[in-house]
Amino acid sequence: MTRPEHYREGFETELARFSSRFQKNKEPATGQITPVASLSVNEPLWTSSFVRIWIFNLLLCCWAFMVSASFPFYIIDLGGTELLVGITAGGYAIAALMMRPFAGWFLDNRSRSGLLLWGALLLIAISVLLLFIPVLSIVIVLRIVSGFLFSGTGTSSTTNVYDTIKQNRFGEGLGFLGLGNTLANALGPALGLAIIAGPGFPPMFAVSVAIMFFAALIMKGFPFKKVIRAEKSPERTKNVFSTLFSKDALPAAVVMFFSAIPYAGVSVFIALYGEFSGLGSGALYFALVAVGTGSTRLISGRIADKKGEKPMILAGNSALFLAMLLLLPDFSASYYLSGLFFGLGYGVSIPAMQAMSMRVVPMEKRGSASCTYHCAYDIASGIGGFLAGGLVTVWGYKTMFVSFCIFNVFSVLAYMVWASKTPSAFKVYQRNLLSSE
């Protein structure tokens, strides 16, 4: 064989191999997101799409944290009790939970855009109503309805963030997503509590309207991924659970569920506790939570990409356990140090658990996986709010803090005994990859 013939045969072999690979990925299955080919290993993270959805998520979370931190004071100001604060928080979480399965199914099978855009507009409408109708019963109903809307909008926002991040930079991308949430967790409560301490509640709701308006505006013309509608089949109709939820995301969701209950309960009451006990400012507490979270988010995401979620989950739950204990002494320094450790705990563990929840999930099931993960958080928020309200009413704040420590122990046990042995666990995933090569 002459050298030119050898080169031509090698070229034709490579061309046939590429053509075969292209044909396999050419036609997307129904109900799947149309794949986007990528030949570069080092894809840029900060694309225009990622920047825009990141800013939208930042503003959405800022709205949520600002209203959530201020709402307990609003209920008390309108004549409510601490028990009613807990019931409202629980109702909000239940409403969010009820919306999640529909949101995940809709994102995977209908549209990536509808829930996000309509949800943002309806949250603006809710904020306007809160601004002009200061009636306790109506306010509580509007707050619970906003749970439906925020749940759908938040699930859509997170799923669209996932769509913009390449697989090999997933942990890092989620770290930056978490950093945005951290900024929102610092700015939102501080802004809301500062406004209600000065001008009052109506200006706070006016600012919330402005925040959501800018969030909706920035998404105008956003290049959402296209979804091809799946045809109905008897098998799909029967298996409702697998359509609405993702079992691959369940291990991470369960681990996160236990660690989220203490934070969900404490975040509702921490500003009230600080003011009523004279220990300090809720705004500064949330700012320290943000400092702790922000100082660890980026590095924890990169570590999770290389070392896996185990060290992050162990360290995170340890920090959260300590944060609860630091709320027991009657010292302002201990109160504020608790906020820092809460932030460290979540900054370390959340990116790792989010990456775990998506590790083995195909793109066309990301909406359902996001739904599964966030449903666990919604359930934790509901339980945390109800339990915290009941415990504070009957036995007081410190009993509630001590009682909630046990859930961090449950989180670690759930990971070590079960979740660490599932396909989505980092070491199992790596082992399966090596065996398949």
C-alpha positions in Angstrom: 0.0 0.0 0.0 1.4 3.4 -0.9 1.6 6.2 1.6 -1.1 8.4 0.0 -3.5 5.3 0.0 -2.6 4.7 3.7 -3.5 8.3 4.6 -6.7 8.1 2.6 -7.8 4.9 4.3 -7.0 6.3 7.7 -9.0 9.4 6.9 -12.0 7.4 5.6 -11.9 5.3 8.8 -12.0 8.3 11.0 -14.7 9.9 8.9 -16.9 6.8 9.2 -16.4 6.7 12.9 -17.4 10.4 13.3 -20.3 9.9 11.0 -21.5 6.9 13.1 -21.2 8.9 16.3 -23.1 11.8 14.7 -25.9 9.6 13.5 -26.4 8.3 17.0 -26.9 11.8 18.4 -28.5 13.3 15.4 -32.2 12.7 16.3 -33.3 13.6 19.8 -35.9 11.3 21.4 -39.3 12.8 21.9 -39.7 14.6 25.2 -35.9 15.4 25.3 -34.0 18.6 25.1 -32.4 19.1 21.7 -28.7 18.4 22.4 -26.1 21.0 21.6 -22.8 19.6 20.2 -19.6 20.7 21.9 -16.1 19.8 20.7 -14.2 21.9 23.2 -13.2 20.4 26.5 -12.6 23.7 28.3 -15.9 25.3 27.6 -16.3 28.8 29.0 -18.5 29.0 32.1 -19.5 32.7 32.0 -21.5 32.7 28.7 -24.1 35.4 28.1 -26.8 32.9 28.9 -25.2 31.9 32.2 -24.7 35.5 33.2 -28.3 36.4 32.5 -29.9 33.4 34.2 -27.4 33.9 37.1 -28.6 37.5 37.6 -32.2 36.5 37.3 -31.7 33.9 40.0 -29.9 36.4 42.2 -32.8 38.9 42.0 -35.4 36.1 42.5 -33.6 34.9 45.6 -33.1 38.5 46.8 -36.9 39.0 46.6 -37.5 35.7 48.4 -35.0 36.3 51.3 -36.1 39.9 51.7 -39.8 39.1 52.0 -39.2 35.9 54.1 -37.1 37.8 56.7 -39.6 40.6 57.0 -42.8 38.6 56.9 -42.7 37.4 60.6 -42.5 41.0 61.7 -45.4 41.9 59.4 -47.6 39.2 60.8 -46.8 40.3 64.4 -47.4 43.9 63.4 -50.9 43.0 62.0 -51.8 41.3 65.3 -50.6 37.8 64.7 -48.7 35.4 67.0 -45.5 33.4 66.8 -47.6 30.3 66.3 -49.3 32.0 63.3 -45.8 32.9 62.0 -44.9 29.2 62.0 -48.2 28.1 60.5 -47.7 30.6 57.7 -44.2 29.5 57.0 -45.4 25.9 56.9 -48.2 26.7 54.6 -45.9 28.5 52.3 -43.6 25.4 52.2 -46.5 23.1 51.5 -47.7 25.3 48.6 -44.2 25.2 47.2 -44.1 21.4 47.6 -47.4 21.0 45.8 -46.1 23.0 42.8 -42.8 21.2 42.4 -43.9 18.0 40.6 -45.9 19.9 38.1 -43.1 22.3 37.6 -40.5 19.5 36.9 -42.9 17.7 34.5 -43.7 21.0 32.7 -40.0 21.9 32.3 -39.1 18.4 30.9 -42.1 18.0 28.6 -43.6 21.4 27.6 -41.4 24.5 28.0 -38.3 25.8 29.8 -39.7 29.4 29.6 -43.4 29.6 30.5 -43.1 28.9 34.3 -40.2 31.3 34.7 -41.7 34.3 32.8 -45.3 33.9 34.0 -44.1 33.1 37.6 -42.0 36.3 37.7 -45.0 38.4 36.5 -47.4 36.9 39.0 -44.9 37.4 41.8 -44.9 41.1 40.9 -48.7 41.0 41.1 -48.6 39.4 44.6 -46.1 42.0 45.8 -48.4 44.8 44.6 -51.4 43.3 46.5 -49.3 43.0 49.7 -48.4 46.6 49.2 -52.1 47.8 49.1 -54.0 45.3 51.3 -52.7 45.2 54.9 -55.3 42.7 56.2 -53.9 39.8 58.3 -56.1 37.0 56.8 -55.6 38.2 53.2 -51.8 38.7 53.8 -51.5 35.1 55.0 -53.4 33.8 51.9 -51.2 35.9 49.6 -48.1 34.6 51.3 -49.1 31.0 50.8 -50.1 31.6 47.1 -46.6 33.1 46.6 -45.2 29.7 47.7 -46.8 28.2 44.6 -45.4 30.9 42.3 -41.9 31.0 43.8 -41.6 27.3 43.6 -42.4 27.1 39.9 -40.3 30.1 39.1 -37.4 28.9 41.2 -37.4 25.4 39.8 -37.5 26.8 36.3 -34.6 29.2 37.1 -32.5 26.4 38.5 -33.2 24.0 35.6 -32.2 26.7 33.1 -29.0 27.3 35.0 -28.2 23.6 34.7 -28.8 23.8 31.0 -26.1 26.5 30.6 -23.3 24.6 32.5 -21.1 22.0 30.9 -20.8 18.7 32.7 -17.0 19.0 33.4 -17.6 22.4 35.2 -20.8 21.4 37.0 -19.6 21.7 40.6 -17.8 25.0 39.8 -20.9 26.4 38.1 -23.1 25.4 41.0 -20.6 27.0 43.3 -21.1 30.4 41.4 -24.9 29.8 41.5 -24.6 29.3 45.2 -22.5 32.5 45.5 -25.4 34.4 43.9 -27.8 32.8 46.5 -25.3 33.9 49.2 -25.3 37.5 48.0 -29.1 37.4 47.9 -29.1 35.9 51.5 -27.0 38.9 52.6 -28.7 41.7 50.7 -32.3 40.5 50.9 -32.8 40.2 54.6 -30.6 43.2 55.4 -32.5 45.4 52.9 -35.9 44.2 54.0 -35.2 44.5 57.8 -33.6 47.9 57.3 -36.6 49.2 55.3 -39.2 48.0 57.8 -37.2 49.5 60.7 -37.3 52.9 58.9 -39.9 53.7 56.3 -42.0 50.7 57.1 -43.7 47.7 55.4 -45.3 49.5 52.3 -41.9 50.7 51.0 -40.4 47.2 51.5 -43.1 45.7 49.3 -42.6 48.5 46.7 -38.9 47.5 46.6 -39.9 43.9 46.1 -42.0 44.9 43.1 -39.0 46.7 41.6 -36.7 43.7 42.1 -39.0 41.3 40.4 -39.7 43.8 37.6 -35.9 44.0 36.8 -35.6 40.2 37.0 -38.4 39.7 34.4 -36.9 42.4 32.2 -33.4 40.8 32.1 -34.9 37.5 30.7 -36.5 39.2 27.7 -35.3 37.3 24.6 -33.4 34.6 26.6 -32.4 31.6 24.5 -34.2 28.9 26.3 -33.6 25.3 25.4 -36.2 23.8 23.1 -38.3 20.9 24.4 -39.9 18.4 22.0 -43.2 17.2 23.4 -43.3 13.5 24.2 -46.2 11.4 22.8 -48.4 9.9 25.5 -48.0 6.1 26.0 -49.8 3.7 28.4 -46.4 3.0 30.1 -45.6 6.7 30.7 -49.1 7.3 32.0 -48.9 4.4 34.5 -45.5 5.3 35.9 -46.5 8.8 37.2 -43.7 8.8 39.8 -40.9 8.4 37.3 -42.4 11.1 35.1 -42.6 13.7 37.9 -39.6 12.7 40.0 -36.1 11.4 39.4 -34.9 8.5 41.6 -31.3 9.4 40.7 -31.7 12.7 42.6 -33.3 11.0 45.6 -30.2 10.2 47.7 -28.9 13.7 47.6 -32.4 15.0 48.3 -32.8 12.9 51.4 -29.4 13.9 52.8 -30.2 17.6 52.2 -33.7 17.2 53.7 -32.4 16.4 57.1 -29.8 19.1 57.1 -32.3 21.7 55.9 -34.9 21.3 58.7 -32.8 23.2 61.3 -32.0 26.0 59.0 -35.6 26.3 57.7 -36.9 26.6 61.3 -34.2 29.0 62.5 -34.3 31.3 59.5 -38.0 32.0 60.2 -37.5 33.0 63.9 -33.9 34.1 64.2 -34.6 37.8 63.6 -37.5 37.7 66.1 -35.3 35.9 68.6 -32.5 38.4 68.2 -34.8 41.4 68.8 -37.0 39.9 71.6 -33.9 38.6 73.5 -31.9 41.7 72.9 -29.0 39.7 71.6 -28.6 41.4 68.3 -29.7 42.4 64.8 -31.3 39.8 62.5 -30.0 41.7 59.5 -26.4 41.4 60.7 -27.0 37.7 61.5 -28.1 37.0 57.9 -25.1 39.1 56.7 -22.8 36.8 58.6 -24.6 33.7 57.2 -23.8 35.1 53.8 -20.2 35.8 54.7 -19.8 32.2 55.9 -21.5 30.8 52.8 -19.7 33.0 50.3 -16.3 32.2 51.8 -16.7 28.5 51.1 -19.1 28.2 48.1 -16.6 28.4 45.2 -13.8 26.3 46.8 -16.3 23.7 48.1 -17.7 23.2 44.5 -14.3 22.6 43.1 -13.4 20.2 45.9 -16.6 18.3 45.3 -15.7 18.0 41.6 -12.4 16.4 42.6 -12.9 14.7 45.9 -16.7 14.0 46.0 -19.4 15.0 48.4 -18.5 13.0 51.5 -16.1 15.4 53.2 -18.4 18.3 52.3 -21.4 16.7 53.9 -19.6 15.7 57.0 -18.0 19.1 57.5 -21.2 21.0 56.6 -23.4 19.1 59.1 -20.8 19.5 61.8 -20.8 23.3 61.3 -24.6 23.4 61.3 -24.7 21.3 64.5 -22.3 23.8 66.2 -24.3 26.8 64.9 -27.4 25.5 66.7 -25.5 25.1 70.0 -24.0 28.6 69.7 -27.5 30.0 69.9 -27.9 28.8 73.5 -25.7 31.2 75.5 -27.1 34.7 76.2 -24.2 36.5 74.5 -24.3 38.6 71.4 -21.0 37.3 70.2 -22.3 33.7 70.4 -25.4 34.7 68.5 -23.5 36.3 65.7 -20.9 33.5 65.6 -23.8 31.1 65.1 -24.7 33.0 61.9 -21.2 32.6 60.6 -21.2 28.8 61.2 -24.6 28.4 59.6 -23.2 30.0 56.5 -20.1 27.8 56.6 -22.2 24.7 57.0 -24.4 25.5 54.0 -21.6 26.9 51.9 -19.7 23.6 52.3 -22.5 21.1 51.8 -25.1 22.5 49.4 -23.0 22.6 46.2 -21.8 19.1 46.8 -25.3 17.8 47.3 -26.6 19.7 44.3 -23.9 18.2 42.1 -24.7 14.7 43.5 -28.4 15.2 42.7 -27.5 15.8 39.0 -24.5 13.5 38.6 -26.2 10.6 36.8 -29.3 12.5 35.5 -29.7 12.7 31.7 -30.5 16.2 30.4 -34.1 15.4 29.5 -34.8 14.6 33.2 -33.1 17.6 34.8 -36.4 19.3 35.4 -37.7 16.2 37.4 -34.4 15.9 39.2 -34.5 19.6 40.2 -38.1 19.0 41.3 -37.1 16.0 43.4 -34.3 17.9 45.1 -36.3 21.0 45.8 -39.3 19.0 47.0 -37.1 17.7 49.8 -36.2 21.2 50.7 -39.9 22.3 50.6 -40.9 19.4 52.9 -38.0 20.3 55.2 -39.1 23.9 55.3 -42.7 22.9 56.1 -41.6 20.6 58.9 -39.1 23.1 60.2 -41.6 26.0 60.2 -44.3 24.0 61.9 -42.0 22.4 64.5 -40.2 25.7 65.3 -43.5 27.5 65.7 -44.9 24.8 68.1 -41.7 24.4 70.1 -41.2 28.2 70.6 -44.8 28.6 71.6 -44.8 25.8 74.2 -41.2 25.5 75.4 -39.4 28.5 74.1 -36.6 29.2 71.7 -33.7 27.4 73.3 -35.6 24.1 73.4 -36.2 24.5 69.7 -32.5 25.1 69.0 -31.4 22.0 71.0 -34.1 19.8 69.4 -33.1 20.7 65.9 -29.5 19.5 66.4 -30.7 15.8 66.0 -31.5 16.4 62.3 -27.9 17.1 61.4 -27.0 13.7 62.9 -29.8 12.1 60.8 -28.3 13.8 57.7 -24.9 12.2 58.2 -26.4 8.8 59.0 -28.5 8.9 55.8 -25.4 9.6 53.7 -23.1 7.1 55.4 -25.6 4.2 55.6 -27.4 4.6 52.3 -26.7 7.5 49.9 -22.9 6.9 49.7 -23.6 3.4 48.2 -25.9 4.7 45.4 -24.9 5.4 41.8 -25.0 9.1 42.3 -22.4 9.0 45.0 -19.0 10.3 43.8 -16.9 7.1 44.5 -19.5 4.8 43.1 -19.9 7.0 40.0 -16.1 7.0 39.4 -15.9 3.3 39.9 -18.7 2.7 37.4 -17.0 5.0 34.9 -13.7 3.1 35.2 -15.4 -0.3 34.8 -17.3 0.8 31.7 -14.2 2.0 29.8 
